Amino acid sequence: MKINLTKKQYRSLIDLVHLGDMMVNGIRTTDKVEEYEELREYIYSFAKQMGCEDIVKYDAKYGMHFETRDFETGKIQEYISEYDNEVFWTELPSRLADRDMIRLQKLTGELTDREEWLRKVWAKEEEYQIEFETNGLENVEVKFQSNKES
């Protein structure tokens, strides 16, 4: 298969490859998904030919291509920040609601069916969402447990 891309399309492909690689391999220090690493390197290998060395450069020391600082601090970082922010505010109420329901269940010993459990979790999640929309993190506190033996 042969795919013809304009320079603009290739730059967009670099964005997507970078974002995909971050999702899959960005959190891994070992056991990176090799097939994605190889595909990333292959796509990046055309950067010079496509006139995109301002965003991807070859590093002879490591024998592979890397995104430049200009690329990493450019518009792609805005997309990543927006995504991270959205995930944070979506996950925080959800995880806190789950935690609260598990605690409540342990305290009361009450077992509810799945539908009832979900209704309660969603109601609690909505409470947290309203709180965070109103006050952000202002009212969030972490209680550290001191280790009395140390």
Steps between C-alpha positions, in 0.01 A plus 500: 500500500616851426354806668568848367489776759542873476742664742203620705351150513836354598530751785153397619605135477802580720259651755282189499794259516645695792167502686445130438852416613453706815179312585654158451868538585523834680429345839731203451864501601538137395293263290421760237271377223765437239275494194387856576856614568604360162209663318572833672864481389397410145259794472753737657771382259334703223525831690806627313358400162171675585677817616397451860834498680372787712275251681685166468876445491720194472737439791799294385603429859177305561443396139145629492280803445366726773257787519668838533446736792304730266262214422458397864430855618277593208132443432528131579565588864175697505311191383671284760428749778133527399471122495676455834279765659182338370609154615592632845164669559312198364694239696523681835126499585463150361781353709394685814141378458621141457721534806215638708263223398756231582557659841127522563450139402778389738349705783142387456562154359215579266517326165299657222433375153697644211229745391457640851879523539530696176217737594671577830842543339359731232318709759818534705700576185256778415545648849876510444461649152287783637750561779796511259316723252422739785823492700764322295748334736456759776321259734706190420732385776711191551528355847847356537524215744811530712705190561530496879783247493740724308 
